[in-house]
């Protein structure tokens, strides 16, 4: 019985460890050249609107901060979910490893006791 538990627990640990390192698609904010190009375009739009005398020109800084905040929020939430799932899988793998070690120790203890007292 102990050998079956130890084997099953070791297999479970390996499966969950494999799942925890399986490649995942993380999200990131836009590439720096793209952000620079976008920010430059926003500045140009704001400058052109001010030069044209529009009463309420767009604020490039506010627009750019909003874009960055949205990209960080989406990426962080997505990546956090991946990392929390991986942490859970690693925890299950650790517990399964512990069960495997304890079952193996139980098996060794049983064999030693059997050899010391039963077969003597």
PAPA-845244 format. One record per atom (N, C-alpha, C, O): residue in three letters; x, y, z. Coordinates in steps of 0.1 Angstrom, whole numbers, plus 5000, padded with zeros to 4 digits. Each point is the difference from the previous one (the first is absolute). Layout:
ALAXYZ...
This chain:
UNK500849885000UNK499250125000UNK500950135000UNK499750094993UNK501349915015UNK500950115001UNK500750034987UNK500250124996UNK500249774997UNK500750024988UNK499150064989UNK500450084992UNK498349895008UNK499150054991UNK499750155003UNK500050084990UNK499949955022UNK499850145004UNK501250094997UNK499950114994UNK501349835008UNK501250074997UNK500250034985UNK500350114996UNK499449794997UNK500150014985UNK498950104994UNK500450084992UNK498449915013UNK499050094995UNK500350145004UNK499850094992UNK500649935020UNK500450145005UNK501250054992UNK500050124997UNK501049805000UNK501150054992UNK499650034986UNK500450104994UNK498749825000UNK499550034987UNK499250135000UNK500150084991UNK499049945019UNK499250125002UNK501050125001UNK499750104993UNK501349895015UNK501050115001UNK500650044987UNK500150114997UNK500349794995UNK500650024987UNK499050074991UNK500450094992UNK498449865008UNK499050064991UNK499750155003UNK500050084991UNK499949955022UNK499750145004UNK501250094998UNK499850114997UNK501449835005UNK501250084997UNK500150034986UNK500450114996UNK499349794995UNK500050024986UNK499050114996UNK500350094992UNK498549905014UNK499050104997UNK500450145004UNK499750104993UNK501149915018UNK500450135005UNK501050074992UNK500250125001UNK500649814991UNK501050064991UNK499650004985UNK500850034992UNK497949925006UNK499650004986UNK499950154995UNK499650095007UNK500949934980UNK500050134995UNK498750075000UNK499049944997UNK501050195007UNK498750085000UNK500350134992UNK501150044999UNK497850014996UNK500250134992UNK499750115010UNK498850045003UNK502350035001UNK499950115009UNK499650134991UNK500350004988UNK499150105018UNK499750124994UNK500950115005UNK500450005011UNK500050094980UNK500950115003UNK499450134994UNK499149994991UNK501450125013UNK499650134994UNK500650004986UNK500949924997UNK498750184996UNK500550024986UNK501550025000UNK500650045010UNK500049934979UNK501550014998UNK500350155001UNK499250094996UNK502049945009UNK500450145002UNK500050094987UNK499550115001UNK500949844988UNK499950084988UNK498650034996UNK499750114996UNK499449805006UNK498650024998UNK499450115009UNK499250094996UNK501249905017UNK499550105010UNK500650144997UNK499350105001UNK501949904995UNK500650134996UNK499350064988UNK499750125000UNK500149804990UNK499350054988UNK498650055004UNK499550104995UNK499849835013UNK498650045005UNK500150135007UNK499250094998UNK501749925012UNK500150125008UNK500450124991UNK499550115002UNK501449874989UNK500350114990UNK498850044992UNK499850124998UNK499449794998UNK498850034992UNK499050075009UNK499350104995UNK500649875018UNK499150075009UNK500450145002UNK499250095000UNK502249935002UNK500550135001UNK499750094988UNK499650115001UNK500649834987UNK499850074987UNK498550044999UNK499750114996UNK499449805008UNK498650035000UNK499650115009UNK499250094997UNK501449915015UNK499750105010UNK500550144995UNK499350105001UNK501949904993UNK500650124995UNK499250064989UNK499750124999UNK499949794992UNK499250044988UNK498650065005UNK499550094994UNK499949855016UNK498750045005UNK500250145007UNK499150084998UNK502049945009UNK500250135006UNK500350114990UNK499550115001UNK501249854989UNK500350104989UNK498850034992UNK499950124995UNK499249795004UNK498750034992UNK499050085009UNK499050044995UNK501449975018UNK499150085009UNK498849935004UNK499050065004UNK501049814997UNK498949925005UNK499850035014UNK501050015008UNK497750004997UNK499850045014UNK500449905010UNK500350035011UNK499649844985UNK500449895009UNK500949904994UNK499549894996UNK501850145003UNK500949914993UNK500249885008UNK499950005013UNK500549884981UNK500249885008UNK501350025008UNK501050064995UNK499049885017UNK501250005008UNK500849874998UNK499649895004UNK501550134989UNK500849884996UNK500549925013UNK500049884999UNK500450195011UNK500549935012UNK498949925007UNK500249895004UNK498650174997UNK498949925006UNK499649884992UNK499849895005UNK500250134982UNK499649894991UNK501149895001UNK499749885000UNK501650165000UNK501149905000UNK500049925013UNK500249885001UNK499650205011UNK499949935013UNK498949905000UNK500149895006UNK498750154988UNK498949915000UNK500349874992UNK499649895005UNK501150124984UNK500449894992UNK500949915008UNK499849875000UNK501250185006UNK501049935008UNK499349935012UNK500349885002UNK498850195005UNK499349945011UNK499249884996UNK500049905006UNK499350114982UNK499249894995UNK500849884996UNK499749895004UNK501450144989UNK500949894996UNK500649935012UNK500149875001UNK500450205009UNK500549945012UNK499049925008UNK500349895005UNK498550174996UNK498949935007UNK499749864993UNK499849905007UNK500050104980UNK499749884993UNK501149905001UNK499749885003UNK501550164995UNK501249915000UNK500249955014UNK500249885002UNK499750205008UNK500349965014UNK498949905004UNK500449905006UNK498350134991UNK499049905004UNK500249874993UNK499849895007UNK500450114981UNK500249874992UNK501249925005UNK499949885003UNK501250194999UNK501249935005UNK499949955014UNK500549905004UNK498850185005UNK499849965013UNK499249875001UNK500249915008UNK498850084983UNK499249875000UNK500849884996UNK499949905006UNK501050124984UNK500949894996UNK500949975012UNK500249885003UNK500450215004UNK500949985011UNK499349935012UNK500649925006UNK498250134997UNK499249935011UNK499749864997UNK500149915008UNK499550064979UNK499749864996UNK501349925002UNK499949895004UNK501250164991UNK501349935001UNK500449975015UNK500549905003UNK499250205005UNK500449995015UNK499149895006UNK500549925008UNK498250074988UNK499249895005UNK500549874995UNK500149905008UNK500350094980UNK500549874995UNK501349965007UNK500249885003UNK500650224999UNK501349975008UNK499749955014UNK500649915005UNK498450155001UNK499649965014UNK499549865000UNK500349925008UNK498850044982UNK499549864999UNK501249914998UNK500049895006UNK500950154985UNK501249914997UNK500849985013UNK500549895003UNK499750225005UNK500749995012UNK499449905010UNK500649925007UNK498150104994UNK499249915009UNK500149854996UNK500149915008UNK499850074979UNK500149874995UNK501449945002UNK500149885003UNK500950204996UNK501449955002UNK500149975015UNK500649895003UNK498850195006UNK500149965014UNK499349875003UNK500549925008UNK498350064986UNK499349875002UNK500849894995UNK500149895006UNK500650134982UNK500849894995UNK501249975009UNK500249885003UNK500450225003UNK501149975009UNK499549935012UNK500649915005UNK498350145001UNK499549945012UNK499549854997UNK500349925009UNK499150064980UNK499649864997UNK501349914998UNK500049895004UNK501050174990UNK501349924998UNK500649975014UNK500549895002UNK499550215007UNK500549985013UNK499249895008UNK500549925007UNK498250094991UNK499149905006UNK500349864995UNK500049905007UNK500250094980UNK500449874993UNK501349955006UNK500149885003UNK500950214998UNK501349965005UNK499949955014UNK500649905004UNK498750185004UNK499849975014UNK499349865002UNK500449925008UNK498650064984UNK499349875000UNK500949884996UNK500049905007UNK500850124983UNK501049904996UNK501049975011UNK500349885003UNK500250235003UNK501049985010UNK499449935012UNK500649905006UNK498350144999UNK499349935011UNK499749864997UNK500149915008UNK499450064980UNK499749864996UNK501349925000UNK500049895005UNK501150164990UNK501349935000UNK500649985014UNK500649905002UNK499150205007UNK500649995013UNK499249905009UNK500649925007UNK498150094992UNK499249935010UNK499349874995UNK499849905007UNK499850114980UNK499249894995UNK500949894995UNK499749885002UNK501350154990UNK500849904994UNK501249955009UNK500749914996UNK499450145016UNK501149965009UNK499849865006UNK500849955007
